[in-house]
Amino acid sequence: MQTIDPRNKLHICWRKVILAFTLFIGLSFSTKAQNNPTDNLIHFDDQWIHYGFAIGVHSSKYMIRYSDAFVSPAMDTVHSIIPGNLGGFKLGFVINMKLAQYLDFRIMPTVGFYENDLSYRFTDGVTQRELKDATMVELPLLLKYRSARRGNLAMYMLAGINPSLEASGKGDEQDVAERLELRNWNLAIDVGVGLDMYFAYFKFSPEIRYSYGLRNMLTDNINDFNVNLDRLTTQNLGIFMTFEGGPSAKRKLGKKKKGASQIKAQQKKRLKSSKGRS
């Protein structure tokens, strides 16, 4: 019997979330264009490195391919194997390094909390669910290409690789013959889009990112749970909120403004002194 986990209650309608995210971006652009606000953190992107943090929610599922054994007479009692779509969340840090005017390299050490399951349906109407609960340590290495700023907004795209390692998993102490055994590390390709929003003291970026697993997570140990499967990979769709910068960026901007005002004051003094001599 599976234990009750609060994350089982995290059911997200991703179509509605993506639609709301798209509308939010469109409204933000139209509002900023009409108000024409004073630009914030105008020298933010001139700095070669930024730090921040990210939080996000995601929906993940397995992608499977049946083996030849699935259609053999020995497995005629198995009707189908259905992957579930379950939610989770992620926490991470952001290290963003400038490579060119609109191109950045981003490292995001992240801890992800995952739940995935497979439902084994039999011809007699019985369904057996195999739940996999794991905590993954991820290290996305991403290239970020952004547009030119329009006021306090800039769109961006990103892509890269995402290696991950399982830190812990529920049921690791069980006999491998009694559960679905998977490999403890994975490699995925991440792609996404987002919106940079510049505020007075930080940069806020809502982002949608899709992750496609490349590695076959099935092990070589054959049991009743994987004998019908030839390949099992992962896919993940997440929504992130990242925060970068802080008072240091504001102080740097303030110093530049202060330096400009000092130069103007010195120029005025010189003009006054020159008029007095004349």
C-alpha positions, 0 to 999 in steps of 0.5 A, spaced: 500 500 500 502 506 498 503 512 503 500 518 503 504 524 500 502 531 500 505 532 493 500 527 491 494 533 492 498 537 487 494 537 481 496 542 476 492 544 469 498 546 465 494 548 459 491 553 463 497 555 467 501 556 460 495 560 457 495 565 464 503 565 463 502 568 456 497 573 457 501 575 463 507 577 458 502 580 453 499 584 458 506 586 461 508 588 455 502 593 453 502 596 460 509 598 460 509 600 453 503 605 455 506 607 461 513 608 459 516 608 466 523 610 468 528 605 466 530 601 472 537 598 473 540 600 467 547 598 468 545 591 470 546 587 464 553 590 464 556 586 469 559 580 467 556 576 473 550 575 477 547 571 483 540 569 485 535 564 486 529 560 483 523 557 485 518 553 481 513 547 480 513 542 475 509 536 472 513 530 470 512 523 467 515 517 464 515 516 457 515 508 455 517 503 450 514 496 450 519 490 449 518 484 445 516 480 451 509 485 452 506 481 446 508 474 448 503 469 450 507 469 457 504 476 458 497 476 455 494 478 462 497 485 462 493 489 458 497 496 458 502 500 462 500 507 463 505 513 466 502 518 470 503 525 470 504 528 477 507 534 480 513 537 485 517 543 486 524 545 485 529 550 489 535 552 486 541 558 485 542 562 479 549 564 477 549 568 470 555 570 467 555 574 461 558 572 454 556 577 449 551 583 449 545 578 449 548 572 450 549 569 457 551 562 460 547 560 466 549 555 472 543 553 476 544 548 482 537 545 483 534 540 488 528 537 485 522 533 488 519 528 484 514 523 484 512 519 478 508 512 477 506 507 472 499 503 473 499 496 470 493 494 468 491 487 467 486 483 463 482 481 469 480 489 471 486 489 476 490 495 476 497 495 480 500 502 481 508 503 482 510 510 485 517 512 485 518 518 489 525 521 489 529 527 490 534 529 485 540 534 485 540 537 478 546 542 475 543 545 469 548 548 464 544 553 460 545 558 454 541 564 455 539 569 449 535 575 450 532 581 446 534 588 447 530 591 453 524 595 452 523 599 458 524 594 464 522 588 460 526 583 455 524 576 453 529 571 452 530 564 450 534 558 453 537 551 452 542 547 455 543 540 458 541 538 465 545 532 468 542 530 475 543 525 480 538 522 485 540 524 492 534 519 496 528 515 494 523 512 497 523 505 497 530 504 496 531 499 502 526 494 499 528 488 495 529 490 487 525 484 485 519 487 488 519 494 485 521 498 479 528 499 479 531 505 475 538 508 475 540 513 479 542 519 474 540 522 468 541 527 463 536 531 459 536 537 454 532 543 457 529 548 453 525 554 455 522 561 454 522 567 459 521 574 461 526 579 464 522 584 469 527 590 471 525 593 478 529 598 482 533 593 486 532 586 483 530 583 476 524 578 476 524 573 471 518 568 470 520 562 466 517 556 462 522 550 461 521 543 458 526 538 460 527 531 455 530 526 458 535 522 454 538 516 458 534 510 458 533 509 466 531 502 466 537 497 469 539 490 467 536 487 472 529 484 469 523 483 474 516 483 473 515 490 473 520 492 467 520 485 463 515 489 459 519 495 458 524 496 453 526 503 454 523 508 460 525 516 459 523 522 463 519 528 461 518 535 465 514 541 464 516 547 469 514 554 471 520 558 475 520 564 478 528 567 478 530 573 482 537 576 481 541 582 483 539 586 489 542 592 493 549 591 490 546 593 483 543 599 485 549 601 489 553 601 483 548 605 479 547 610 484 555 611 484 555 612 477 549 617 478 553 620 483 560 621 479 556 624 473 553 629 478 560 631 481 563 632 474 557 637 472 558 640 479 566 641 477 564 644 470 559 649 473 565 651 478 570 652 472 565 656 468 564 661 474 571 662 476 572 663 468 567 668 468 569 672 474 576 672 471 574 675 465 
